[in-house]
Every structure is written in structure tokens, then in C-alpha cells.
């Protein structure tokens, strides 16, 4: 019986070593995924809203540029 118990203990120790290696692998994988998830997430900035008056002003300036461009071509 002593031989059987020692064989069982040897097998259990071997399994424990294997399990520790697996846990280390899993910890590394988790660390890598955590690093990826925080770095890969895009930072969303608030969109700046333009007032209607500013849009009208920009549109008027663009119309003026187009008019000048078309006037030079004619």
C-alpha cells in the first residue's frame, strides 16, 4: 500500500505543477487582454455644435468664394 500512496502523491504533485503552469499562462493572457481592451477603446470627444449664425456666415463666405472663382473663369 505504501507504494500505491507514493505513486498517487507523485501524480498529484505532477498535476499541481501542471496546474500552476496553466494558471500562469491564464494570468498572462488576462493581462494581455486587459492591456488591449484599455488601449484599443477609442476616446470619444464631444462634437462641437455650430450655431445657425456661424453656419450662415460660413455659407455666405463660401458663396462669395464661388462667385469670385466663377467670375474669373468667365
mmJSON file of the N, C-alpha and C atoms, coordinates in Angstrom:
{"data_MODEL":{"atom_site":{
"group_PDB":["ATOM","ATOM","ATOM","ATOM","ATOM","ATOM","ATOM","ATOM","ATOM","ATOM","ATOM","ATOM","ATOM","ATOM","ATOM","ATOM","ATOM","ATOM","ATOM","ATOM","ATOM","ATOM","ATOM","ATOM","ATOM","ATOM","ATOM","ATOM","ATOM","ATOM","ATOM","ATOM","ATOM","ATOM","ATOM","ATOM","ATOM","ATOM","ATOM","ATOM","ATOM","ATOM","ATOM","ATOM","ATOM","ATOM","ATOM","ATOM","ATOM","ATOM","ATOM","ATOM","ATOM","ATOM","ATOM","ATOM","ATOM","ATOM","ATOM","ATOM","ATOM","ATOM","ATOM","ATOM","ATOM","ATOM","ATOM","ATOM","ATOM","ATOM","ATOM","ATOM","ATOM","ATOM","ATOM","ATOM","ATOM","ATOM","ATOM","ATOM","ATOM","ATOM","ATOM","ATOM","ATOM","ATOM","ATOM","ATOM","ATOM","ATOM","ATOM","ATOM","ATOM","ATOM","ATOM","ATOM","ATOM","ATOM","ATOM","ATOM","ATOM","ATOM","ATOM","ATOM","ATOM","ATOM","ATOM","ATOM","ATOM","ATOM","ATOM","ATOM","ATOM","ATOM","ATOM","ATOM","ATOM","ATOM","ATOM","ATOM","ATOM","ATOM","ATOM","ATOM","ATOM","ATOM","ATOM","ATOM","ATOM","ATOM","ATOM","ATOM","ATOM","ATOM","ATOM","ATOM","ATOM","ATOM","ATOM","ATOM","ATOM","ATOM","ATOM","ATOM","ATOM","ATOM","ATOM","ATOM","ATOM","ATOM","ATOM","ATOM","ATOM","ATOM","ATOM","ATOM","ATOM","ATOM","ATOM","ATOM","ATOM","ATOM","ATOM","ATOM","ATOM","ATOM","ATOM","ATOM","ATOM","ATOM","ATOM","ATOM","ATOM","ATOM","ATOM","ATOM","ATOM","ATOM","ATOM","ATOM","ATOM","ATOM","ATOM","ATOM","ATOM","ATOM","ATOM","ATOM","ATOM","ATOM","ATOM","ATOM","ATOM","ATOM","ATOM","ATOM","ATOM","ATOM","ATOM","ATOM","ATOM","ATOM","ATOM","ATOM","ATOM","ATOM","ATOM","ATOM","ATOM","ATOM","ATOM","ATOM","ATOM","ATOM","ATOM","ATOM","ATOM","ATOM","ATOM","ATOM","ATOM","ATOM"],
"id":[1,2,3,4,5,6,7,8,9,10,11,12,13,14,15,16,17,18,19,20,21,22,23,24,25,26,27,28,29,30,31,32,33,34,35,36,37,38,39,40,41,42,43,44,45,46,47,48,49,50,51,52,53,54,55,56,57,58,59,60,61,62,63,64,65,66,67,68,69,70,71,72,73,74,75,76,77,78,79,80,81,82,83,84,85,86,87,88,89,90,91,92,93,94,95,96,97,98,99,100,101,102,103,104,105,106,107,108,109,110,111,112,113,114,115,116,117,118,119,120,121,122,123,124,125,126,127,128,129,130,131,132,133,134,135,136,137,138,139,140,141,142,143,144,145,146,147,148,149,150,151,152,153,154,155,156,157,158,159,160,161,162,163,164,165,166,167,168,169,170,171,172,173,174,175,176,177,178,179,180,181,182,183,184,185,186,187,188,189,190,191,192,193,194,195,196,197,198,199,200,201,202,203,204,205,206,207,208,209,210,211,212,213,214,215,216,217,218,219,220,221,222],
"type_symbol":["N","C","C","N","C","C","N","C","C","N","C","C","N","C","C","N","C","C","N","C","C","N","C","C","N","C","C","N","C","C","N","C","C","N","C","C","N","C","C","N","C","C","N","C","C","N","C","C","N","C","C","N","C","C","N","C","C","N","C","C","N","C","C","N","C","C","N","C","C","N","C","C","N","C","C","N","C","C","N","C","C","N","C","C","N","C","C","N","C","C","N","C","C","N","C","C","N","C","C","N","C","C","N","C","C","N","C","C","N","C","C","N","C","C","N","C","C","N","C","C","N","C","C","N","C","C","N","C","C","N","C","C","N","C","C","N","C","C","N","C","C","N","C","C","N","C","C","N","C","C","N","C","C","N","C","C","N","C","C","N","C","C","N","C","C","N","C","C","N","C","C","N","C","C","N","C","C","N","C","C","N","C","C","N","C","C","N","C","C","N","C","C","N","C","C","N","C","C","N","C","C","N","C","C","N","C","C","N","C","C","N","C","C","N","C","C","N","C","C","N","C","C"],
"label_atom_id":["N","CA","C","N","CA","C","N","CA","C","N","CA","C","N","CA","C","N","CA","C","N","CA","C","N","CA","C","N","CA","C","N","CA","C","N","CA","C","N","CA","C","N","CA","C","N","CA","C","N","CA","C","N","CA","C","N","CA","C","N","CA","C","N","CA","C","N","CA","C","N","CA","C","N","CA","C","N","CA","C","N","CA","C","N","CA","C","N","CA","C","N","CA","C","N","CA","C","N","CA","C","N","CA","C","N","CA","C","N","CA","C","N","CA","C","N","CA","C","N","CA","C","N","CA","C","N","CA","C","N","CA","C","N","CA","C","N","CA","C","N","CA","C","N","CA","C","N","CA","C","N","CA","C","N","CA","C","N","CA","C","N","CA","C","N","CA","C","N","CA","C","N","CA","C","N","CA","C","N","CA","C","N","CA","C","N","CA","C","N","CA","C","N","CA","C","N","CA","C","N","CA","C","N","CA","C","N","CA","C","N","CA","C","N","CA","C","N","CA","C","N","CA","C","N","CA","C","N","CA","C","N","CA","C","N","CA","C","N","CA","C","N","CA","C","N","CA","C","N","CA","C","N","CA","C","N","CA","C"],
"label_alt_id":[null,null,null,null,null,null,null,null,null,null,null,null,null,null,null,null,null,null,null,null,null,null,null,null,null,null,null,null,null,null,null,null,null,null,null,null,null,null,null,null,null,null,null,null,null,null,null,null,null,null,null,null,null,null,null,null,null,null,null,null,null,null,null,null,null,null,null,null,null,null,null,null,null,null,null,null,null,null,null,null,null,null,null,null,null,null,null,null,null,null,null,null,null,null,null,null,null,null,null,null,null,null,null,null,null,null,null,null,null,null,null,null,null,null,null,null,null,null,null,null,null,null,null,null,null,null,null,null,null,null,null,null,null,null,null,null,null,null,null,null,null,null,null,null,null,null,null,null,null,null,null,null,null,null,null,null,null,null,null,null,null,null,null,null,null,null,null,null,null,null,null,null,null,null,null,null,null,null,null,null,null,null,null,null,null,null,null,null,null,null,null,null,null,null,null,null,null,null,null,null,null,null,null,null,null,null,null,null,null,null,null,null,null,null,null,null,null,null,null,null,null,null],
"label_comp_id":["UNK","UNK","UNK","UNK","UNK","UNK","UNK","UNK","UNK","UNK","UNK","UNK","UNK","UNK","UNK","UNK","UNK","UNK","UNK","UNK","UNK","UNK","UNK","UNK","UNK","UNK","UNK","UNK","UNK","UNK","UNK","UNK","UNK","UNK","UNK","UNK","UNK","UNK","UNK","UNK","UNK","UNK","UNK","UNK","UNK","UNK","UNK","UNK","UNK","UNK","UNK","UNK","UNK","UNK","UNK","UNK","UNK","UNK","UNK","UNK","UNK","UNK","UNK","UNK","UNK","UNK","UNK","UNK","UNK","UNK","UNK","UNK","UNK","UNK","UNK","UNK","UNK","UNK","UNK","UNK","UNK","UNK","UNK","UNK","UNK","UNK","UNK","UNK","UNK","UNK","UNK","UNK","UNK","UNK","UNK","UNK","UNK","UNK","UNK","UNK","UNK","UNK","UNK","UNK","UNK","UNK","UNK","UNK","UNK","UNK","UNK","UNK","UNK","UNK","UNK","UNK","UNK","UNK","UNK","UNK","UNK","UNK","UNK","UNK","UNK","UNK","UNK","UNK","UNK","UNK","UNK","UNK","UNK","UNK","UNK","UNK","UNK","UNK","UNK","UNK","UNK","UNK","UNK","UNK","UNK","UNK","UNK","UNK","UNK","UNK","UNK","UNK","UNK","UNK","UNK","UNK","UNK","UNK","UNK","UNK","UNK","UNK","UNK","UNK","UNK","UNK","UNK","UNK","UNK","UNK","UNK","UNK","UNK","UNK","UNK","UNK","UNK","UNK","UNK","UNK","UNK","UNK","UNK","UNK","UNK","UNK","UNK","UNK","UNK","UNK","UNK","UNK","UNK","UNK","UNK","UNK","UNK","UNK","UNK","UNK","UNK","UNK","UNK","UNK","UNK","UNK","UNK","UNK","UNK","UNK","UNK","UNK","UNK","UNK","UNK","UNK","UNK","UNK","UNK","UNK","UNK","UNK"],
"label_asym_id":["A","A","A","A","A","A","A","A","A","A","A","A","A","A","A","A","A","A","A","A","A","A","A","A","A","A","A","A","A","A","A","A","A","A","A","A","A","A","A","A","A","A","A","A","A","A","A","A","A","A","A","A","A","A","A","A","A","A","A","A","A","A","A","A","A","A","A","A","A","A","A","A","A","A","A","A","A","A","A","A","A","A","A","A","A","A","A","A","A","A","A","A","A","A","A","A","A","A","A","A","A","A","A","A","A","A","A","A","A","A","A","A","A","A","A","A","A","A","A","A","A","A","A","A","A","A","A","A","A","A","A","A","A","A","A","A","A","A","A","A","A","A","A","A","A","A","A","A","A","A","A","A","A","A","A","A","A","A","A","A","A","A","A","A","A","A","A","A","A","A","A","A","A","A","A","A","A","A","A","A","A","A","A","A","A","A","A","A","A","A","A","A","A","A","A","A","A","A","A","A","A","A","A","A","A","A","A","A","A","A","A","A","A","A","A","A","A","A","A","A","A","A"],
"label_entity_id":["1","1","1","1","1","1","1","1","1","1","1","1","1","1","1","1","1","1","1","1","1","1","1","1","1","1","1","1","1","1","1","1","1","1","1","1","1","1","1","1","1","1","1","1","1","1","1","1","1","1","1","1","1","1","1","1","1","1","1","1","1","1","1","1","1","1","1","1","1","1","1","1","1","1","1","1","1","1","1","1","1","1","1","1","1","1","1","1","1","1","1","1","1","1","1","1","1","1","1","1","1","1","1","1","1","1","1","1","1","1","1","1","1","1","1","1","1","1","1","1","1","1","1","1","1","1","1","1","1","1","1","1","1","1","1","1","1","1","1","1","1","1","1","1","1","1","1","1","1","1","1","1","1","1","1","1","1","1","1","1","1","1","1","1","1","1","1","1","1","1","1","1","1","1","1","1","1","1","1","1","1","1","1","1","1","1","1","1","1","1","1","1","1","1","1","1","1","1","1","1","1","1","1","1","1","1","1","1","1","1","1","1","1","1","1","1","1","1","1","1","1","1"],
"label_seq_id":[1,1,1,2,2,2,3,3,3,4,4,4,5,5,5,6,6,6,7,7,7,8,8,8,9,9,9,10,10,10,11,11,11,12,12,12,13,13,13,14,14,14,15,15,15,16,16,16,17,17,17,18,18,18,19,19,19,20,20,20,21,21,21,22,22,22,23,23,23,24,24,24,25,25,25,26,26,26,27,27,27,28,28,28,29,29,29,30,30,30,31,31,31,32,32,32,33,33,33,34,34,34,35,35,35,36,36,36,37,37,37,38,38,38,39,39,39,40,40,40,41,41,41,42,42,42,43,43,43,44,44,44,45,45,45,46,46,46,47,47,47,48,48,48,49,49,49,50,50,50,51,51,51,52,52,52,53,53,53,54,54,54,55,55,55,56,56,56,57,57,57,58,58,58,59,59,59,60,60,60,61,61,61,62,62,62,63,63,63,64,64,64,65,65,65,66,66,66,67,67,67,68,68,68,69,69,69,70,70,70,71,71,71,72,72,72,73,73,73,74,74,74],
"pdbx_PDB_ins_code":[null,null,null,null,null,null,null,null,null,null,null,null,null,null,null,null,null,null,null,null,null,null,null,null,null,null,null,null,null,null,null,null,null,null,null,null,null,null,null,null,null,null,null,null,null,null,null,null,null,null,null,null,null,null,null,null,null,null,null,null,null,null,null,null,null,null,null,null,null,null,null,null,null,null,null,null,null,null,null,null,null,null,null,null,null,null,null,null,null,null,null,null,null,null,null,null,null,null,null,null,null,null,null,null,null,null,null,null,null,null,null,null,null,null,null,null,null,null,null,null,null,null,null,null,null,null,null,null,null,null,null,null,null,null,null,null,null,null,null,null,null,null,null,null,null,null,null,null,null,null,null,null,null,null,null,null,null,null,null,null,null,null,null,null,null,null,null,null,null,null,null,null,null,null,null,null,null,null,null,null,null,null,null,null,null,null,null,null,null,null,null,null,null,null,null,null,null,null,null,null,null,null,null,null,null,null,null,null,null,null,null,null,null,null,null,null,null,null,null,null,null,null],
"Cartn_x":[0.81,0.0,0.855,2.01,2.878,3.316,3.501,3.917,2.779,1.595,0.458,0.254,0.409,0.228,1.32,2.53,3.613,3.399,2.863,2.55,1.455,0.465,-0.624,-0.095,0.767,1.345,2.183,2.933,3.747,2.859,1.798,0.875,0.2,-0.191,-0.834,0.126,1.374,2.374,2.592,2.628,2.807,1.626,0.44,-0.753,-0.751,-0.261,-0.199,0.769,1.916,2.893,2.269,1.606,0.949,-0.125,-0.906,-1.972,-1.381,-0.258,0.385,0.849,1.397,1.829,0.63,-0.465,-1.679,-2.205,-2.172,-2.647,-1.766,-0.454,0.445,0.125,-0.138,-0.497,-1.793,-2.77,-4.047,-3.867,-3.03,-2.777,-2.142,-1.197,-0.564,-1.584,-2.437,-3.453,-4.423,-4.813,-5.719,-5.058,-3.778,-3.059,-2.973,-2.706,-2.62,-3.968,-5.024,-6.356,-6.768,-6.406,-6.719,-5.998,-4.743,-3.974,-4.571,-5.039,-5.639,-6.959,-7.749,-9.08,-9.011,-8.059,-7.979,-7.346,-6.42,-5.738,-6.519,-7.295,-7.972,-9.296,-9.778,-11.045,-10.843,-11.538,-11.342,-11.908,-11.228,-11.703,-12.661,-13.876,-14.872,-14.915,-14.761,-14.827,-16.203,-16.602,-17.89,-17.791,-18.821,-18.855,-19.178,-18.475,-18.757,-19.959,-20.869,-22.07,-21.848,-22.196,-22.05,-23.407,-23.379,-24.638,-25.135,-26.404,-27.004,-26.376,-26.069,-25.452,-24.068,-23.315,-21.982,-22.086,-23.08,-23.276,-23.624,-24.494,-24.861,-23.642,-22.817,-21.622,-20.657,-20.446,-19.56,-20.134,-21.437,-22.085,-21.966,-22.14,-22.03,-20.609,-19.625,-18.23,-17.925,-18.478,-18.246,-18.918,-20.129,-20.8,-19.981,-19.393,-18.572,-17.337,-16.699,-15.529,-15.911,-17.059,-17.502,-17.806,-18.43,-18.753,-17.473,-16.475,-15.197,-14.539,-14.582,-13.986,-14.662,-16.003,-16.753,-16.57,-16.41,-16.224,-14.861,-13.847,-12.519,-12.486,-13.293,-13.319,-14.047,-14.985,-15.817,-15.138],
"Cartn_y":[-1.198,0.0,1.264,1.218,2.388,2.79,1.83,2.12,2.815,2.376,2.991,4.432,4.683,6.042,6.961,6.475,7.317,7.615,6.633,6.867,7.917,7.826,8.807,10.196,10.291,11.581,12.163,11.304,11.751,12.305,11.6,12.033,13.352,13.487,14.718,15.903,15.673,16.752,17.174,16.206,16.495,17.313,16.932,17.663,19.086,19.221,20.54,21.448,20.912,21.684,22.103,21.174,21.465,22.538,22.435,23.405,24.79,24.871,26.169,26.806,25.974,26.489,27.02,26.295,26.724,28.033,28.164,29.393,30.567,30.357,31.428,31.831,30.845,31.138,31.955,31.543,32.261,33.684,33.85,35.195,36.086,35.528,36.315,36.693,35.752,36.028,37.102,37.032,38.032,39.402,39.448,40.728,41.328,40.487,40.982,41.518,40.785,41.229,42.512,42.639,43.877,45.052,44.829,45.88,46.273,45.302,45.59,46.316,45.909,46.489,47.951,48.327,49.728,50.576,50.017,50.804,50.882,49.874,49.858,50.604,50.958,51.666,53.106,53.538,54.915,55.911,57.023,58.086,58.939,59.027,59.807,61.209,62.138,63.536,64.073,65.075,65.693,66.454,66.333,67.094,68.539,69.401,70.816,71.18,71.864,72.283,73.698,73.873,75.185,75.878,77.146,77.892,78.143,78.419,78.708,79.955,80.924,82.159,81.867,81.018,80.666,79.911,79.026,78.298,79.256,80.223,81.217,82.022,82.399,83.18,82.394,81.12,80.262,80.054,79.825,79.623,80.868,82.025,83.275,83.46,83.154,83.286,82.324,81.111,80.133,80.58,81.103,81.619,82.739,83.592,84.686,84.145,83.106,82.494,81.879,81.168,80.554,81.619,82.703,83.774,84.359,84.579,85.113,84.133,82.838,81.802,81.763,81.783,81.731,83.011,84.119,85.399,85.399,84.803,84.767,83.822,82.774,81.797,82.347,83.262,83.766,84.835],
"Cartn_z":[0.0,0.0,0.0,0.624,0.675,-0.726,-1.588,-2.957,-3.699,-3.498,-4.173,-3.737,-2.454,-1.942,-2.499,-2.564,-3.085,-4.573,-5.303,-6.72,-6.873,-6.008,-6.04,-5.696,-4.683,-4.298,-5.435,-6.109,-7.233,-8.351,-8.627,-9.672,-9.295,-8.039,-7.578,-7.642,-7.257,-7.322,-8.776,-9.655,-11.074,-11.602,-11.211,-11.638,-11.073,-9.833,-9.216,-9.978,-10.357,-11.138,-12.471,-13.116,-14.393,-14.205,-13.145,-12.88,-12.629,-11.926,-11.676,-12.988,-13.881,-15.177,-15.969,-15.921,-16.623,-16.046,-14.723,-14.088,-14.518,-14.594,-15.042,-16.478,-17.337,-18.726,-18.782,-17.978,-17.954,-17.437,-16.403,-15.877,-16.93,-17.703,-18.765,-19.835,-20.213,-21.227,-20.745,-19.498,-18.924,-18.923,-18.554,-18.527,-19.922,-20.921,-22.292,-22.741,-22.47,-22.879,-22.174,-20.909,-20.187,-20.836,-21.199,-21.846,-23.175,-23.929,-25.224,-25.08,-24.132,-24.011,-23.589,-22.757,-22.341,-23.42,-24.194,-25.214,-26.507,-26.786,-28.079,-28.08,-26.931,-26.86,-27.295,-28.335,-28.799,-27.799,-27.674,-26.798,-27.606,-27.145,-27.868,-27.303,-28.206,-27.809,-28.142,-27.392,-27.677,-28.988,-29.806,-31.063,-30.744,-31.41,-31.234,-32.092,-31.521,-32.241,-32.759,-33.996,-34.605,-34.572,-34.238,-34.196,-35.614,-35.717,-37.022,-37.627,-36.797,-37.291,-37.878,-37.223,-37.719,-39.041,-39.152,-40.416,-41.552,-41.265,-42.286,-42.714,-41.77,-42.051,-42.94,-42.619,-43.406,-44.801,-44.895,-46.202,-47.063,-46.453,-47.211,-47.734,-46.909,-47.332,-48.47,-48.394,-49.469,-50.777,-50.666,-51.872,-52.503,-51.662,-52.152,-52.884,-52.3,-52.947,-54.28,-54.317,-55.576,-56.632,-56.209,-57.154,-57.739,-56.901,-57.37,-58.336,-58.002,-58.85,-60.219,-60.22,-61.485,-62.305,-61.625,-62.303,-63.022,-62.392,-63.007,-64.221,-64.189,-65.282,-66.511,-66.283,-67.396,-68.191],
"occupancy":[1.0,1.0,1.0,1.0,1.0,1.0,1.0,1.0,1.0,1.0,1.0,1.0,1.0,1.0,1.0,1.0,1.0,1.0,1.0,1.0,1.0,1.0,1.0,1.0,1.0,1.0,1.0,1.0,1.0,1.0,1.0,1.0,1.0,1.0,1.0,1.0,1.0,1.0,1.0,1.0,1.0,1.0,1.0,1.0,1.0,1.0,1.0,1.0,1.0,1.0,1.0,1.0,1.0,1.0,1.0,1.0,1.0,1.0,1.0,1.0,1.0,1.0,1.0,1.0,1.0,1.0,1.0,1.0,1.0,1.0,1.0,1.0,1.0,1.0,1.0,1.0,1.0,1.0,1.0,1.0,1.0,1.0,1.0,1.0,1.0,1.0,1.0,1.0,1.0,1.0,1.0,1.0,1.0,1.0,1.0,1.0,1.0,1.0,1.0,1.0,1.0,1.0,1.0,1.0,1.0,1.0,1.0,1.0,1.0,1.0,1.0,1.0,1.0,1.0,1.0,1.0,1.0,1.0,1.0,1.0,1.0,1.0,1.0,1.0,1.0,1.0,1.0,1.0,1.0,1.0,1.0,1.0,1.0,1.0,1.0,1.0,1.0,1.0,1.0,1.0,1.0,1.0,1.0,1.0,1.0,1.0,1.0,1.0,1.0,1.0,1.0,1.0,1.0,1.0,1.0,1.0,1.0,1.0,1.0,1.0,1.0,1.0,1.0,1.0,1.0,1.0,1.0,1.0,1.0,1.0,1.0,1.0,1.0,1.0,1.0,1.0,1.0,1.0,1.0,1.0,1.0,1.0,1.0,1.0,1.0,1.0,1.0,1.0,1.0,1.0,1.0,1.0,1.0,1.0,1.0,1.0,1.0,1.0,1.0,1.0,1.0,1.0,1.0,1.0,1.0,1.0,1.0,1.0,1.0,1.0,1.0,1.0,1.0,1.0,1.0,1.0,1.0,1.0,1.0,1.0,1.0,1.0],
"B_iso_or_equiv":[0.0,0.0,0.0,0.0,0.0,0.0,0.0,0.0,0.0,0.0,0.0,0.0,0.0,0.0,0.0,0.0,0.0,0.0,0.0,0.0,0.0,0.0,0.0,0.0,0.0,0.0,0.0,0.0,0.0,0.0,0.0,0.0,0.0,0.0,0.0,0.0,0.0,0.0,0.0,0.0,0.0,0.0,0.0,0.0,0.0,0.0,0.0,0.0,0.0,0.0,0.0,0.0,0.0,0.0,0.0,0.0,0.0,0.0,0.0,0.0,0.0,0.0,0.0,0.0,0.0,0.0,0.0,0.0,0.0,0.0,0.0,0.0,0.0,0.0,0.0,0.0,0.0,0.0,0.0,0.0,0.0,0.0,0.0,0.0,0.0,0.0,0.0,0.0,0.0,0.0,0.0,0.0,0.0,0.0,0.0,0.0,0.0,0.0,0.0,0.0,0.0,0.0,0.0,0.0,0.0,0.0,0.0,0.0,0.0,0.0,0.0,0.0,0.0,0.0,0.0,0.0,0.0,0.0,0.0,0.0,0.0,0.0,0.0,0.0,0.0,0.0,0.0,0.0,0.0,0.0,0.0,0.0,0.0,0.0,0.0,0.0,0.0,0.0,0.0,0.0,0.0,0.0,0.0,0.0,0.0,0.0,0.0,0.0,0.0,0.0,0.0,0.0,0.0,0.0,0.0,0.0,0.0,0.0,0.0,0.0,0.0,0.0,0.0,0.0,0.0,0.0,0.0,0.0,0.0,0.0,0.0,0.0,0.0,0.0,0.0,0.0,0.0,0.0,0.0,0.0,0.0,0.0,0.0,0.0,0.0,0.0,0.0,0.0,0.0,0.0,0.0,0.0,0.0,0.0,0.0,0.0,0.0,0.0,0.0,0.0,0.0,0.0,0.0,0.0,0.0,0.0,0.0,0.0,0.0,0.0,0.0,0.0,0.0,0.0,0.0,0.0,0.0,0.0,0.0,0.0,0.0,0.0],
"pdbx_formal_charge":[null,null,null,null,null,null,null,null,null,null,null,null,null,null,null,null,null,null,null,null,null,null,null,null,null,null,null,null,null,null,null,null,null,null,null,null,null,null,null,null,null,null,null,null,null,null,null,null,null,null,null,null,null,null,null,null,null,null,null,null,null,null,null,null,null,null,null,null,null,null,null,null,null,null,null,null,null,null,null,null,null,null,null,null,null,null,null,null,null,null,null,null,null,null,null,null,null,null,null,null,null,null,null,null,null,null,null,null,null,null,null,null,null,null,null,null,null,null,null,null,null,null,null,null,null,null,null,null,null,null,null,null,null,null,null,null,null,null,null,null,null,null,null,null,null,null,null,null,null,null,null,null,null,null,null,null,null,null,null,null,null,null,null,null,null,null,null,null,null,null,null,null,null,null,null,null,null,null,null,null,null,null,null,null,null,null,null,null,null,null,null,null,null,null,null,null,null,null,null,null,null,null,null,null,null,null,null,null,null,null,null,null,null,null,null,null,null,null,null,null,null,null],
"auth_seq_id":[1,1,1,2,2,2,3,3,3,4,4,4,5,5,5,6,6,6,7,7,7,8,8,8,9,9,9,10,10,10,11,11,11,12,12,12,13,13,13,14,14,14,15,15,15,16,16,16,17,17,17,18,18,18,19,19,19,20,20,20,21,21,21,22,22,22,23,23,23,24,24,24,25,25,25,26,26,26,27,27,27,28,28,28,29,29,29,30,30,30,31,31,31,32,32,32,33,33,33,34,34,34,35,35,35,36,36,36,37,37,37,38,38,38,39,39,39,40,40,40,41,41,41,42,42,42,43,43,43,44,44,44,45,45,45,46,46,46,47,47,47,48,48,48,49,49,49,50,50,50,51,51,51,52,52,52,53,53,53,54,54,54,55,55,55,56,56,56,57,57,57,58,58,58,59,59,59,60,60,60,61,61,61,62,62,62,63,63,63,64,64,64,65,65,65,66,66,66,67,67,67,68,68,68,69,69,69,70,70,70,71,71,71,72,72,72,73,73,73,74,74,74],
"auth_comp_id":["UNK","UNK","UNK","UNK","UNK","UNK","UNK","UNK","UNK","UNK","UNK","UNK","UNK","UNK","UNK","UNK","UNK","UNK","UNK","UNK","UNK","UNK","UNK","UNK","UNK","UNK","UNK","UNK","UNK","UNK","UNK","UNK","UNK","UNK","UNK","UNK","UNK","UNK","UNK","UNK","UNK","UNK","UNK","UNK","UNK","UNK","UNK","UNK","UNK","UNK","UNK","UNK","UNK","UNK","UNK","UNK","UNK","UNK","UNK","UNK","UNK","UNK","UNK","UNK","UNK","UNK","UNK","UNK","UNK","UNK","UNK","UNK","UNK","UNK","UNK","UNK","UNK","UNK","UNK","UNK","UNK","UNK","UNK","UNK","UNK","UNK","UNK","UNK","UNK","UNK","UNK","UNK","UNK","UNK","UNK","UNK","UNK","UNK","UNK","UNK","UNK","UNK","UNK","UNK","UNK","UNK","UNK","UNK","UNK","UNK","UNK","UNK","UNK","UNK","UNK","UNK","UNK","UNK","UNK","UNK","UNK","UNK","UNK","UNK","UNK","UNK","UNK","UNK","UNK","UNK","UNK","UNK","UNK","UNK","UNK","UNK","UNK","UNK","UNK","UNK","UNK","UNK","UNK","UNK","UNK","UNK","UNK","UNK","UNK","UNK","UNK","UNK","UNK","UNK","UNK","UNK","UNK","UNK","UNK","UNK","UNK","UNK","UNK","UNK","UNK","UNK","UNK","UNK","UNK","UNK","UNK","UNK","UNK","UNK","UNK","UNK","UNK","UNK","UNK","UNK","UNK","UNK","UNK","UNK","UNK","UNK","UNK","UNK","UNK","UNK","UNK","UNK","UNK","UNK","UNK","UNK","UNK","UNK","UNK","UNK","UNK","UNK","UNK","UNK","UNK","UNK","UNK","UNK","UNK","UNK","UNK","UNK","UNK","UNK","UNK","UNK","UNK","UNK","UNK","UNK","UNK","UNK"],
"auth_asym_id":["A","A","A","A","A","A","A","A","A","A","A","A","A","A","A","A","A","A","A","A","A","A","A","A","A","A","A","A","A","A","A","A","A","A","A","A","A","A","A","A","A","A","A","A","A","A","A","A","A","A","A","A","A","A","A","A","A","A","A","A","A","A","A","A","A","A","A","A","A","A","A","A","A","A","A","A","A","A","A","A","A","A","A","A","A","A","A","A","A","A","A","A","A","A","A","A","A","A","A","A","A","A","A","A","A","A","A","A","A","A","A","A","A","A","A","A","A","A","A","A","A","A","A","A","A","A","A","A","A","A","A","A","A","A","A","A","A","A","A","A","A","A","A","A","A","A","A","A","A","A","A","A","A","A","A","A","A","A","A","A","A","A","A","A","A","A","A","A","A","A","A","A","A","A","A","A","A","A","A","A","A","A","A","A","A","A","A","A","A","A","A","A","A","A","A","A","A","A","A","A","A","A","A","A","A","A","A","A","A","A","A","A","A","A","A","A","A","A","A","A","A","A"],
"auth_atom_id":["N","CA","C","N","CA","C","N","CA","C","N","CA","C","N","CA","C","N","CA","C","N","CA","C","N","CA","C","N","CA","C","N","CA","C","N","CA","C","N","CA","C","N","CA","C","N","CA","C","N","CA","C","N","CA","C","N","CA","C","N","CA","C","N","CA","C","N","CA","C","N","CA","C","N","CA","C","N","CA","C","N","CA","C","N","CA","C","N","CA","C","N","CA","C","N","CA","C","N","CA","C","N","CA","C","N","CA","C","N","CA","C","N","CA","C","N","CA","C","N","CA","C","N","CA","C","N","CA","C","N","CA","C","N","CA","C","N","CA","C","N","CA","C","N","CA","C","N","CA","C","N","CA","C","N","CA","C","N","CA","C","N","CA","C","N","CA","C","N","CA","C","N","CA","C","N","CA","C","N","CA","C","N","CA","C","N","CA","C","N","CA","C","N","CA","C","N","CA","C","N","CA","C","N","CA","C","N","CA","C","N","CA","C","N","CA","C","N","CA","C","N","CA","C","N","CA","C","N","CA","C","N","CA","C","N","CA","C","N","CA","C","N","CA","C","N","CA","C","N","CA","C","N","CA","C","N","CA","C"],
"pdbx_PDB_model_num":[1,1,1,1,1,1,1,1,1,1,1,1,1,1,1,1,1,1,1,1,1,1,1,1,1,1,1,1,1,1,1,1,1,1,1,1,1,1,1,1,1,1,1,1,1,1,1,1,1,1,1,1,1,1,1,1,1,1,1,1,1,1,1,1,1,1,1,1,1,1,1,1,1,1,1,1,1,1,1,1,1,1,1,1,1,1,1,1,1,1,1,1,1,1,1,1,1,1,1,1,1,1,1,1,1,1,1,1,1,1,1,1,1,1,1,1,1,1,1,1,1,1,1,1,1,1,1,1,1,1,1,1,1,1,1,1,1,1,1,1,1,1,1,1,1,1,1,1,1,1,1,1,1,1,1,1,1,1,1,1,1,1,1,1,1,1,1,1,1,1,1,1,1,1,1,1,1,1,1,1,1,1,1,1,1,1,1,1,1,1,1,1,1,1,1,1,1,1,1,1,1,1,1,1,1,1,1,1,1,1,1,1,1,1,1,1,1,1,1,1,1,1]
}}}
